[in-house]
Amino acid sequence: MTSAPVPPLPYPGPAVPAVDPAPLPSLPARIRPPQVLLSVGVVLLVAVALAGPSLAGDVARIGVLLVAGVAGCASAWAARAGLRDTEEACAAAAAALALTSAATGDPPLGGGPLPALVLAGVLVSLRVLLPCPLSWPLGTWAALQVAALRSLELVSAGVPRTVLLLTVALTGLAVTLLTRRALARVVLLTTAPWLLAGVVGGLLTAATAEGPARWLSAGLTVATAAALLPVRLDRAVEPLLGPPRLVPVVAGVVAGSAVGAALSTGGPVSLPLAGWLGVLLASTAAALLTGWRRGLLLPAASAAGIVLVVLAVAQLVAAARWPALVTLLVLSALPAAGVAAVRRDERPDAVPAAGGCLAAAALLSVPAGLLSPGASAAVLTGLFAVTLAARRGMAADLRAPTGTVGAVCAGAALVVLALDAAWGQLTLHLAVQGLLSCGWGAVLARGRDDSPETAAAWRTGAAELGAAGWTAAALAGTTLVEAWSLPAAAALLVAAGPRLLDGPSWPAWGPGLVAAAAPSTVAAVLQPGALRPVLVLLAAAAVMALGARTSVRAPLLTGAVTAVTLTAGLVVEALPLPLAGALVVGTGLLALGARHELRPIAGFGARLAEMR
């Protein structure tokens, strides 16, 4: 029996069942008796070292240092003998004893940062000579922190203390990146308090200091925030850092707050500059970053930019500096507009950002005295047109934010004109916006887009055109019923959109034709004058001819009913009352007879001879 042919290379080959990794043994299963003895010995030595200086003073501290030296020598001997556990235990004892001696007591052996710094240098040397034990780098980091704590008492509050805190934090972040996996988490956890205290102090100093001190604190704070980003890429400490975007966002918030605090001087240029830098940073990052850099740096840049903009806008609004705020908004729109022009895939986000900034600038230009209400409304309506043009090149599921910004611009233009009581300009803007909305609906219909957005565009445009007609009628002060009915009828017809051409005639044509015909027919019958009846009959004849020519039922029947109703009404109005009554009764009987001939009921189907 021949085997099945082997598929051409490359092919995945037979499926291999996945093998679960062996579970990590429990702690008791990994510890051996010598390790227990070594651990207990280290604990006892450190306990004696902690108690000795408090009982015997400097003499005990000298003794502790001697014992630490002996333990270090024992660690070196164990390294040469290949006793790794003994080497680590003796190194831990030596480091702990030396730290105890350096961290307690008065000068010259215990006070100030110098003993701890000397000890850190010694431990670094031992780390070079004996690279295996973790206790040497761990002791070095602990000695540096002891030196930093001692230095806090020597430096004054403000910029010097902030510089010290941030320097320690930067050192800890650097050590986290350079040290071994087992030590990196310990260093990062012990760096966190320094980082928090340094950032708080840096922000306060950047906001309150003067001159170069302000920018020194801000620069160190930004550097510390930037140092968090490479730490986020370190696999050793990844479980301690939370979701992937958390550290970049925190770094961006810290950096943006530092720069914003440094620029919050109240000068005429600093606050607009801060906001513009924020927008420029976020826009540039969105336009240029790609790959893994985008995933790491874009959240940080966006967070920093948002913080800068929010801080600048909040301070400008609180100070009622409207011209400066308008300048900031216009400058903020430029980077977003540039991104929209350069990167097509970023337009769904960049166009709403630029449009929102420019719309806010146009609105605030009125209280700032830079634009009149009419000019502001013209800018807003122009922005509405721009958003419609920009939406044409976007996917249907991505253009909603741009549409929302455009709708807000259009509504804001109408509100500005209404508050200014500029009713003539309001009529013009309603008509222009209505035509633009209908044009957008036509664009969607041409693209065979059957989404609800198409119908909404036609209905919105129709409503605006109808409102423009009614506003014009109100301004003219006319009493003609057609001045009110015809705009409504036109709006109903426009709202139907493409259905006028290919949809059922009654839902598309019926409401608009009835709204146009019924009020004029009633007015032609009840009000005096010969011109209106003639015009209504001519219009009805034209509508009937149009319906017959295009094979559309609704115009044909609506025109016929209008002509018959108007003629009957005029006849009834002209005849004496008895003849008019006879005409009405005769018409009613004709209608009743026709109905029951069409749908016979009991009694109406019997012959006269059959009746009793």
Buried (B, 14 or more C-beta within 10 A) or exposed (E): EEEEEEEEEEEEEEEEEEEEEEEEEEEEEEEEEEBEEBBEBBEEBBEBBBEBBEEEBBEBBBBBBEBBBBBBEBBBEBBEEEBEBBBBBBBBBBBBBBBBBBBBBEEEBBEBBBBBBBBBEBBBEBBEEBEBBBBBBBBBBBBBBBBBBBBBEEBEEBBBBBBBBBBBBBBBBBBBBEBEEEBBBBBBEBBEBBBEBBBEBBBBBBBEBEEEBBBBBBBBBBBBBBBBBEBBEBEBBBEBBEEEBEBBBBBBBBBBBBBBBBBBBEEEEBBBBBBBBBBBBBBBBBBBBEEEEBEBBBBBBBBBBBBBBBBBBEBBEEEEBBBBBBBBBBBBBBBBBBBBEEBEEBBBBBBBBBBBBBBBBBBBBBEBEBBBBBBBBBBBBBBBBBBBBBBEEBEEEEBBBBBBBBBBBBEBBBBBBBEBEBBEBBBBBBBBBBBBBBBBBBBBBEEEBEEEBBBBBBBBBBBBBBBBBBBBBEEEEEEEBBBBBBBBBBBBBBBBBBBBEEEEBBEBBBBBBBBBBBBBBBBBBEEEEEEBBEEBBEBBBEBBEEBEEEEBBBBBBBBBBBBEBBBBBBEBEEBEEEEBEEBEEEEEEEEEEEEEEEEEEEEEEEEEEEEE
